[in-house]
Structure formats: structure tokens, C-alpha cells
């Protein structure tokens, strides 16, 4: 740990400890790291033991009711924890903090800091204003990245999908300056990251002056030490032909892309305000696949206006699109969104459609793995005998390789969702 490694033992003994609980997406994990750096600059070390913690940071998600509920019930359980020792602090941050706002502080008066998702950039000021965490005494600990370095490049969303709470809690798009992003990539690559994952709510909407998202991907790939560049979560609208032609010849850009379709019915897509039709979506998928990219997706069943015919179109989209994986969800209303005003389907219909869709997507991944047999894949090793290909397929070898190295290997067979290389 940077802040503590050269500190005298007496300083180490009086360091405070923070327990961090993160819910939700990869962006939230990256936000938690950023918030921890500010706490560490005020003398906090990280701990996985709640009992020895002096502070708890809960970074929350509100995309689904369930995630929000889990975070709030964890907060409720901390009432007793806080009473056990004077001076303990609790921070409730992120999307659920933004949505629930001051009502939460009223219900849980022992909560010290409420820091909504829109306020992540001002987290250091929030700590200072509270007067509860002491002054900043160091630059703060920046954890060394693992093999994958996650870099947030934008926050917020300019869409208004009728089922989604994110624009309410995260606000409109704010892109970080490209120089700051590239600096962060250089730092992570110098610290050992081989793969860089760029993060944003609609990550491929990134624009900084004349610099497009494709430009940023290409510049990221040129940084010494970077062997692969990926990103999440993109929006289908920004997968344009210009984007494809700008990245397709760059072998460092991962051949796996996520294309969250959500529905196969143009009518439902319009009612969701997704900004594309089934036909346009399929055109984009086919163009990306023809250029060698593998596509995974997200699908929602039981949107309020989804008829049986609409649902059948989602099933047929799975047949036509050739996804490698599909993450399937039951529609769940989020208070404050337009779709939450609409009449819901019964739980029986939701469950039945989800089951039908899961039956349809079952086997997609295994078929995609099987299709790799006989090809040659560049493997980035995450353990001495296992790594991922650029298309995000797991590959096992018989020989061992240094973790973080890459090797181009012929694929001999597929066993379930594992490719076996001949090496
Ligand atoms: S694009 Fe739509 S689903 Fe994605 S975060 Fe924005 S509003 Fe939500």
C-alpha cells in the first residue's frame, strides 16, 4: 500500500479501516476504487472484516429493485454495528443513494454521509465538508490493477429508455478529457495491466472534441504494455459502419462486443425508446460478425406492452442473430420511469416467458465454443494454463505460460464452455 508502506509502525497502528460493499455493475466497482482512494488519502486502510472496520462504504445500484433492496437492508443492519463502538462512520453512495435521497437519512439517522451517483467527482469535498474523516494527509492509495485495468471514460446517459432509472440517477453524459483517460491507462499499464477495459453507461457515445470513441480505443491500444482493449456497456446506436471501419483492423481491440438488444420486436423497441429497429439491429450485428466480432446481448421479457407476438420476435431474434451469450431478465418496474405507469403483466406470464427464452438461449455458449474448434486463438493468460481469447472464450492449455503473456494457439476441441488448445 503506497500511503503506508514507508510509514513508521506507530502510524500504521493508528490507521483506520474501511469495509467496502459494492453492488451492481463494473462501473460501480471502479467508482468504489475511486472513493477508496479519497478515504485512503485520509488515513484509511481497506479491510474485509466488518468487525474491525471504523467505517463502511456502501456503493449502491438501483437498476433493479432487488439490488436497491439488498443495499438498504445492509444499511439497516449496520445500526447495531455502529452502536458497538463510538466514532464509527457509514457512507451510503451511488445510484440508490441518488434515487432515495434525504428520505433515507431520515429513516436511518445513524447514516453519516449520503453521496449520490452524480456526486462521485466531488466525493473528496463531501468528505471534507462532513468533517468526519479528517484532513487529507497523502495522495491516497491507488490499488495496483490486476491483469485487467478498468478505466471510467464517461458518466451518465443521454437516452431515456422508458424502463430505465439510470438517466435519473446518473444524469446526462459527461465525458472525461481524453488526456486524463490516456494518463490513467498509462499508469495502469505501467503497473501491470495487460487488458484495458473502458467503462461508461453508454461507453461508445464517448466524444471529446474531435476525438471519437474509435479514436480513443485506437490510442489506448498504442500505449506500451497494453495487449488488449475492451469496453462496457455500449449502446447499439453507436455501432456505426464508421466505427467498425475505424477499429476492425486493430488486432488489439477485443473481438467480443456486447450489444444489448433488449427486445426483438420493433414495436416494443419503439415503446422502450431504444432508438433502433429490429432490422437495423440485425444489420449491425451481421456487419460486426462479418468483421470477426462475437456478440453477446441482454434481453428483457415482459415489458408492459409486450404481446405474445412481440415475445415471439425476441425468440426469433435469438435464432437469427447468432449471439454467443444472452443475459435474460424479467421486466421489473422502477419507480420514476415512464414504463412504471403502465399495466404490468402477471408474474405467471413473466415467469413463463423467461423460462421459454432461457430454453431458447440455453446452448448458445456451447455452440459458440464448438464453432471455435480448428481455429487459432490469441490467448491472454490469466493463470499459468488458462486464459481468454480475444473473443472472450476460455482456453485451457497443457503447457504453462507466464500469467499476463499471450500465445497464438490452435484449438483442438471444446468441452462445454472451455476450449482445449493443442500446444
Ligand atoms: S441507454 Fe437506456 S438502458 Fe442504457 S443507461 Fe441509458 S436509459 Fe438506461
Boltz pocket constraint, residues with backbone or C-beta under 6 A from the ligand:
constraints:
  - pocket:
      binder: B
      contacts: [[A, 157], [A, 158], [A, 159], [A, 160], [A, 161], [A, 164], [A, 165], [A, 166], [A, 167], [A, 201], [A, 202], [A, 235]]
      max_distance: 6.0
